[in-house]
Amino acid sequence: MDSPIKTGVKVMRQAVIVSGVRTAVGKAIKGSLRNYRSDEMSATVVKELLRKTEGKIVPSDVDDVIIGCAMPEACQGMNIARIISIRSGLPVDVPAQTINRFCASGLQTIATAAEMIVAGGADIVVAGGVETMSMVPMTGYRYSPNPHMSINYPEFYMSMGLTAERVAEMFEVSREDQDEFALRSHLRAATAFREGKFNEEIVPLTVQELVPGIDGSQTTEEFTFNEDEHLRPDSTIEQLSLLKPVFKKGGTVTAGNASPLSDGAAGVIVMERKLAEKKGLVPIVRFLGFAVAGVAPEIMGITAVIAYTYMASVVFIQPPLIRLLTTSRERQIVMKPMREVSNKEKILFPAIAMMVIILLVPKSAPLVSMFMIGNMFRESGVVPRLTDSASNELLNISTIFLMITVG
């Protein structure tokens, strides 16, 4: 593979996704995939990923397989990524690793794969995620909280439903807002399904089930599973408003606006851009950056806002600004790893970028000012601790503005 660094020449490897598929999403416990193993689901996905390249990528080309799984035990335990790799037909000398970042496990695999490729550690990586919430419960089979944490920080083990209630309270997200968002999501997904927009991304699964007869005999039924089971195309705001809260008395989170328990798998092929072009593969998307953040466990749902803002200011705003304002030699000094960038730099570079935006678009001044205030709160440590709701409102607004600006 080509080195990402060449003396005297500016070379930056790029990571792109060239293939992506998923299974249809099944209802956990009562759905079509309730008895379908995770490794079998994901192996089918990996086979389809390679098939879609039409022979331009063969199994032996893969440098690594990275699979995310939030509850890696039982039928999805051990190093399930390795099992999936071999089960899908990849050679035994292709390594594999399983990643757990809970809900973001699958997303993390793509970021890890892309960063490996950009750094020159790999050229082609299969990344994805898999979960059977039917066969492995959310807390696993042997739930064992840390005694010290249970006594001193019980919120660490708070259910996701209650954390959603906390977020709704802290950031004033009304029941009506949640119901409207849920309805819009279902209707959009139903429209996309009706128009066939999911056809190319869904790989069908052949499901076999044993059906007992009244005389004690058993027969095998076989069917093809290729439709998401959670869509509610006939849902209305009136129906959603009648549902009772399920996690807290007087709360706002219901079965209609909460995330359901699901079974399914998805995957992508991430590879180096020049190699993709050489092989005649057209990139679907290019990896630009990835950021993570931490907040108090009891309000874990707001973490993405912090990460988005960090990525926008440090990953998207800072690098082009540095290229604009510095020489090549100066860039070698300034372009440091994220954790080595000082708080002053994190505020300075976005500030200069925002001033440029104001000059180009004067009407953006109010929103830009909100971003700068939110950014200063974040870098001073206020926002990650989430003790100032006003700063978080500014953060939300600035995030939306940044996404529009960067997009």
N, C-alpha and C positions, 0 to 999 in steps of 0.2 A: 504494500500500500504506500501511497505517496506521503512524505513527511509534511506536516502542517506548517513547518518552518523552513524557509530557504534563505540562506544568507544573502542580504542585499536585495531580495525580491519580496514584495508584499504578497503573501499567499494566505488566504483564509479559506479553509475547508468549510463547506456548507452541508448541512444535513437536510434531506428532503424525504417526504413520504411518497412512495410510488405505488403502494397497494394497500387497501384497507377493506376489511369485511367484518361482519358480526353475525351472530345468530339472531333470530327474533328473540324478544324478551318474554320469558314465561312468568306467570304468576307462581310465586313460591307456595309450596305445600299443597295447593289445590290445582295447579296448572299442569300443562302438558309435559313440562320438563321435571316434574317432581321426583322422578326416579332416574333421571339422566345424569351420569357422572360428569364432574367438571373436566377431568382430563380428556374424556371422549369429546365433549363439546369443543374444547380448545384445540384439540388435535385436528378436528374437522376444519376449524378456522385456519390453522396454519397451512394445511393442505391446499385450501382454496386461495390463500394469499399467494402461494407459489404458482398455482395454476393460472391465476390472472396475469402473471408476467409472461405467459406464453413461451416458457422455456428460456427466457432471457436471464432468469435467476434459477439456478438449480440448487438442490438441497446442500451440496458441498460448498456452495458459495457463502453460506450463512456463517458469520463469525461468532454470533452469540444469540441466545434466545432468552428474553427477559419477560417474565409473566408476573403480573400483580394479582395478589389474592389477599383479601382482608382477614379471612379466617382459615389459614392454611393448616388444617388438620383433617383427620378421618379420610374421606375419599379425595380430598384436595390437600392432603398433608405431605410431609416430607419435602423434598424439592420438587414440587409439582411441575415446575417449568421443565425440568430434565425429563420427567415422565412424558410430558406433552411433546417434547422435542423428538424423543425416540418413537413415540406412538404415531407421530405424524409422518414418519419416514425419513427424518434427518439422520445423517451418519452419526455413529457413536462418538466421533471425535469433535462434534459440535457441542460446545459447553452450554450451560443454561443456569439461570439464577432466578429465584423467586423473590419478589419485593413486596413488602407490606407497609403501606402508608394509609391503611384503612380505606376510606372512600376514594382517596386519590391514588391508590395503588397502581391502577392501570395507566393513569396519566403520568405517574412518576416513571414508569418503564419507558415511555416515549422520550421523556426528558433525558433519562440516563443514557438511552441508546444514542440520542442526538449528540449529547455532550461527548460520548465516547468517540463518535465519528468526527466531530469537529476537532477534538484533541489528537486525532490520528490513531486511536486505539482500536478502531474497527472500521470496516467499509460497509458491511451489510448486517443489519440486526433485525431480528423479528421481535416485536414488542407487543404487549397486549395485556388483557386482564380477563379473569374468569371468576365466577362465584355461583355456588348453588346454595341458596338460603333455604331450600327445601331439605337438603340432606345434612347441612351443617348450620345449627342455629347461630344467631348473631353473637352470642356470648361464648360460643364454643361449647364443647361437651363437659369440660371441667373448669368451670368458672372459679377463679381463686384470686380475689382482690388482695392487694398488699395490705397487711394489717395496719401499718403506720398511716398509709394514705387513706384507708377507710375511716380512721378516727380523726385525722387532722385535715384531710382534704377530701371529704366524701363526694364533692362535686366532680371529682375526677372520674367517678363511675356513674355519673348521671346519664340517663337514657337520652338518645338523640331527640326524642319528642319533647322532653323537658328543656333541653338546650335550645330547641327551636322556640319554645315559649319564652325563654329568657331573652333571646334575640328580638323577638317580636315586641316584648315589653320595653327593652332598653332603647330600641331604635324606632319605636312607635309604628310598627307594621300592623295595620288593622286586619281584622278578620276579613273584611270586604276586599282589601288589597290582595290578601292571600288567595281568596276564592276566585277573584278575577284573574289572577296570574295563572292559577291552576286550570281554569276554564280555557283561557287563551292557549295554554300549552297543549291541552287535549285536542282542541279544535284544529290547531295548526298541524299537529302530528297526524290527525285523522285525514286532513286535506292532503298532506304529503303522501300518506299511504294510498289514498284514493287515486292520486295522480301518478302513482307508480314511482315516486322519487326514492323509495327505499329498496326497490327491486335489485339494483346493482350491488347494494351493500350487504344484503341479507343472504347468508348461505343456508340453504334448507338442511334440516336435520331429519333423519329417518328414525322415528321413535317406535320402539316395540314394547308392548305391554302385555302381561299375562292377565287374562280375564277369567275369573272363576265362574263356573256354571252352577246351576241350582242342584245338580247331581254330584257336585264335588269335583268335576273335571275342570281342566284348564285349557283355554285356547289362547293363541297369540294373535294380538291385533297389531297391525302396522299402519302408521300414517306419517305424512310429511308435515313437519312443523316449520312454518315460514311466515307467521303473522304475529305481531306483538299483541300480547293478551291484555295489556293494561289500558288500551285506548278506550275512551268513552266518548264516541262521536255524538251521542245524543244528550250529553250532559248539559244542564242549564244552570245559570246562576241561582235560580230559585231552588233547585234540587240541592245544590251545594250548601246553600244557606241554612237548610233544614238539618244538616248533619251535626251531631253533638261532638264536642271536644273529646278526645280520647286519652289525653295525657294529664290534663289538669282541669279541675273543676273551675268553670268560668273562663277557661282558656280559649285559644283561637285556632289551634292546630287540630285538624280533623282527618278522617280517612280520605276525604276528598281533596285536601290541599297538601297532604304530606306525601313523602316519597314512599312507594310501596315496596314490599319484599319481593325480590325478583330472582330469577335464574337466567344465566346467559353468559356469553363469551364474545370477545372482540379482539381484533389484532390488526397490526399494520407492519409494513416493511419499511424500515428507515435505512437510508443509504446515502453515501457521499454523492453530491450532485454531479460532479464531472463523470464519475463512474456510471451513474444512471444515464446520463446523456450518451456516453460511449456505448452503453448496452441498448440504446434506443428506447429507454423508458421515460415517459413524460411525468415530471413531478406533479403531484396533486397539491401539496403545500410545502413551504420551506420553514424550517424551524428557526425562529428568531431569538427566543429566550424563554427562560423559566425561572420562577422565583417561588420560594416558600416563606411562610411566616407562622408565628405561634401566638396564640392568645390564651386567655383563661379557658380551661376545658368546658366550663359551663356555658360559654357563648362561642363554641367552636365554629358555628356556622358563619361567623363574620370574617373568618380568617382570610377568605379569598379576596376581600376588599383590600386588606393590608398587603397581600402578596401582589395584587394587580397594580397598586400604586407604586410599590417598590420596583416592580419590573418596568413600569412605564417611565419612572424617573431615572433609574440607574441603568437599565438595559437598553431602552429605546431612545431616551433623550440624551443621556451623557455621551455615548460613543460617537454619534454623528456630530455633536457639538465639539467634542475633542478633535475630531478629524478636521473640522472647519477652522478651529482656532489655534491649532498647534502644528509644529513641524513633525516629521517622521520620528526624529530622535526624542522629542518631547513626549510623543505618544507612548514610547517604550516605558517612560517613567510614570506617566499619568494613568495608562490603562492597567490598573491593578485588579486583582480578584475582588469580588464584591465586598467580602468581609474586611478587606484592607482599606476600603474607601472610607475616609473620615466623615463624620456627620457634617462638618463644614462643607466638604466637597459635595456631599449628597444634596445639600441645600443650594450651594453656589451654582452648579451646572444647570439644574432645572430652572433656577431663577433667571439666568442669562437666556436660556431657551424661551422662557415665558415672556421676557421682555421683547425678544425678537418676534414672537407671535403677536404681541400687542401692537408692535409697529406695523406688522403686515395686516392685522385685522383689529383695528381700534375697538370695535364693538365687543371684542372678547375680553376686555379689561376686567370687568366684574368677575367673570368665571376664572380668569387666570389668577386674580388676586385670591380667590377662594382656594385655588389649588396650592398657592404658595403658603397660605396660612395653614392649610391641612398638612402640607409637607413638613413645615417647621414643627408642628405638633408631633408628627410622626417621628421625626429625627430626634426630638427632645425626649422621646420615650413615653409621651402621654398616650398616643393612640394605641400602641401595642398593649398597654395595660388597660386601655379602654375605661378610663375613669372620668373622661370628659365627653359627654354626649354631644356637646356643641362642636367639638373638633371632629368628631366622627361624622356629623352631618356634612361638614365641609369636606371631609375625606370622600364621602359618597359622591357628592356633587363633582368634586375635582376628578374623581376616577372616571365618571361618565364623560366628562369633558375631555380627559386625556385619551380615552378610547376613541372618541370621535376624531380628535386631532391626529392621533397616530394612525388611525384607520384611513 
